[in-house]
Amino acid sequence: MSDYERIARIIRYLDEHQTEQPSLETLAGLVGLSPSHFHRLFARWAGVTPKDFLQSLTLAHIRARLRAGESVLHAACESGLSGPGRAHDLCVSLESATPGEIKSGGSGWRVVYGVAASPFGDCLLAQGPRGICHLGFVESAGLAEAVAELRDDWPAAEWTRDDRAATELAETIFRPPGGGAHPGLRTLVKGSAFQLKVWRALLRIPQGGLVSYGALAATIGQPTASRAVGSAVGRNPVSWLIPCHRVIRETAVIGHYAYGRLRKQAILAWEWGGTAALLEAAAVAGGRNPEGCQTVAGG
């Protein structure tokens, strides 16, 4: 069992049993570790102790029911609650495939792909001559299907598997806090003009930011297109780099994620350092507009 699987199992358990206030010994036993070992692992991964995380989760459940408004969001931002617990800003350049490239299916391209470990489980990465063209999380049982779908995107390209290259790229993408400045990352995506508009809006949501589907739709000038925006968010070909995990429902529910709701919770908790800030922000983010946030990426 990997560290991600251990932490994911604990987050799932706490989500289902937080009212029982399980002890450190109980949690450690669930993942086959001693209490001291588990305490160190959880604190290193989440940035807080298991006890503090549980208290944050409990607080969030209460506050989510209260459904605070925009003025409370402003107060939360002013008090520092919106500040993430981890510094992990990436500079991502988003390029759109040309009609000719799409029509040719990548003819003349060499695409290198591979599987690498990430803080959130294994990921499938692919990089072509113009940048990263795929990043998605995979389970071993679904790897063959994921690779087949990936190759369908550029059927005429030459495909080479290189897990070592994927690992090196993943180490750059998922560099831990304090790991130095991130180099610029180029991505190449296939999408409609509408999808590209949504994906570029996602790039403007900073580390520690949350936005509702409705607010995201308003940002691109189509406030009645929440459903279409949700569809475009779900078709994001380079997860994490284009942070679709930062979009939540207006009801403050974390909501759907292409790679599982649990993984979305884990990613957000990692970004926010596991503090109550994440879960409180989810309760007050219904009207937040990413245009008002600091720009961390262009496209």
N, C-alpha and C positions, 0 to 999 in steps of 0.2 A: 504494500500500500504506500503510495507516494505521500509527501507532505500535503500536497493539494487535496488529495482524496481524504486524508485525515481531517483537515480543516473543513472541507466541504461537508463531511459527515457530521461534524460537530455543529456547524451552522444549521444544517437541516434539523438535527436533533433539538437544538435550542429553539428554533422556529416553532417546532411542534410541542415542546415541553417546557417553554420558558416559565409558565405559571407554576411549575413544580420546583423552580429554583434548584436545579441539580447541582450537586457538589463537585468540586474539582476531582475527587477520586472517581466519581461516577463517569465524568466526561473522559478522564484519562483511560479508564477501563474500556470504554467503547472503542478506542483506537489502539488498544494493546500497549500503552506506554505507562511508565511510572508517573505519578502526579507531578514530580519535579521536572521530568523531561517534557511532559505535555505542556506544562506551564511555560517553559522556556520557548518551545516551538510555537505555541499560540501567540505569545507576546511578540516574538520576532516577526511572525507573519502578519499579524493584525495591528501591531503597534500598541496594543493595550492588553491587560490581563484578561483571562476568561471571565473573572468576576465583573470587571468593568464593562466588558462587552455584554454580558447578560443584563446588567443594570441598564445599559443603553437600550437594549432591545425592549426591555420592559417599559421604559420611559417612552419609547417610540410608539409602542402599541397604544398607550394612553393618549398621547398627543395626536396620533393619526386620527383617532376617533373624534377629537375636538375640531379637526379640520380648520386650522387658523387661516386668516386671510392675508392679503398683500402687505398690510401694515406690519403684520407679525414677521413676514419675510424680511422686510426692511430692517426691523429691529434685530432679527437674527444675524443679518449681514453686518450691521453696525457693531454688534457685540462680538463678532469674530466667529460665530458658529458656522458660517459658510466656508471658512478657510479649511482646506484639506489638510489631513495629517501627513501627507506625503507629497514630495515635489517630484512630479513625473511629467512635465510638459514636453511634448514632442513637436517638432516643426515638420509638418507633413505637406508636401507639394502634391496636389491632386491634378492629374492630367487625364483627359478623356481620349479614348481610342478614336482615331479618325474613321470615317466611313470606309475608306480603302482598307484599313487594317482589319476592320470588322468583316468586310466582304471577303478578304483573302483568308480569314481564319487563322492569321498569324503565320502565313507562309513566309519562309525565310528566317523565322525567329528560332532562337534556342531558349527554351524555358527550363530553368532549373527549379526543381521542387524537392521537398523533403519534409520529414516529421521531426519536430524538436520539442523539448520540454519547455514549459512556461510555468509561471506561478499558478496557473489555472488549469493545468492538465496539458496533455500533448496538443500541439497545434500543427496544422498543415500549412506550409508556406510555399509560395511560388514567386519567382522573379524572372521577368523577361528583360529584353534589351532596353526598355524604357522605364523600368522600375518594378516595384512589388505589385503583382497583379492578383494575389490571393493571400488572405490570412483567415483561417478558420480553426476552431477547436474540434478535435476529433477523439472518438473512442476507438480502441483497437478493433472492435467488432465492425465498425462502420468505415474503416479506412479505405478499403477497396472501392466502395461506392463513392466516397468523397473524392478520391483521385479520379475516378471515371467522370464524375460531374465536372471536375476542374478541367480535364482534358477536352471535354465537349466545348468549353468556352473558346479554345483556340485549337481546333482539330487539325490544322495544317502545320502546326509548329513542331519542332523537334523537341522531345521531352527527355530530360535527364534527371534521374533521382540522385540527390546528394544530401544525405542527412547531416553530414558535417557542415556543409555550407548553410543549411537551414538552421543548424544550432548556432553558428556564428551570427547569423542575422537575428535570430531570436534573442541572443544575448545583448545585441544592440537595442532592439525594440523594447525588451522588458528589463532594461538596465535598472538596478535597484536605486533607491534614494541615496544620494551622496556618491553616485558612481561617475560623476563628471558630466560635462555638457553633452547633450545628445546631438549627433550630426543630423543634418537635414535628410529626410527620407522621401524618396520619390515613389509615387504610386501611379499605376495606370489602370483605369477602370473602363468597363463597357456599361453604358447606361443611357437612358433617354435624357433629354434636356431637363425634364422635371426631376428625375432622380438625381442628376448632377447638382441641381439647385439645392435639393434637400441635403445631399451629402456634404456640400460646401457649407451649408448652415450648421451641420453637425460639427464641422471642424472649428467653428467659432465658439463652441461650448468649452470653457476652460476646465482644467483639472479641478475636481470638486464641484462642478456645476451640475445642476439638474434642470430639465425643462420638460414641460408637458407636450403631448402631440399637438394640442391646440395652439400653444404658444409658438411651437416650431412652425406650424402652418402659417400663423400670422406673420412670422419673421420673413417668410419668403413671399409675402403679399397675397396669400390665398387662405384667408382665415376659415373658410368653409371646407377646406380640403384635408381635414384631419385624417380621414380614412386612407386617402391616397398617400398622404405623408407617412402614415404607419406602414403601408405596403412598401414604400421606397426605403424606409429605415430597415425593414426586414430583409431587403435584398442587398444590403451593404456587402460588397465582396471582400473588404479588408477590415474585418472586425478589429476592435481595439484601436487601430490607427485612425479610422473614422469612428468616433466614439458613440455608436448607437446605443451602448449600454447606459448612457446618461439621459435617455428619454424615458419618462414614466407617464402613467395615466393621470388624468386630472383628479381622480379619486385618491391620489397619493399611493396607489398600489404600484409596486415595482414593475409588475406586468411581464409581458412575453419577451422572450429573447431567443434568437435562432438556435443558440447552443445551450438552452435550458435556463429556467428562472433561477435555479440555485447558483449556477455559475455567474449570472448577472449580479445576484446579491453578493457573491464573493468578490467580484471585481470592484463593485462600488464600495464595499467595506474596506478593501485593500487601498483604494484611492483615498478614502476618508480616514484611514487609520483606525477604523473600528469604533470611532467615537459616536456619541449621541448626535453629533452634528448631521451625519448622513441621514439618520432616520427622522430627525426633526425636519430637516430640509425637505424630505420626501412629502411631509405633511403640508408644507407651505409653498411648494414649487409650482403650483398650478398656473400661476400667471407670470412666471419668470420668462423673460425674453432674452435669448442668447445674444441679440444685437447689442445689449447693454453690458455684455461681459467682455473681459479682456480677450483680444484676438491672440490665439496661440498658434494658428496655422493659417496658411493662405492657399488659394487655389484659383 
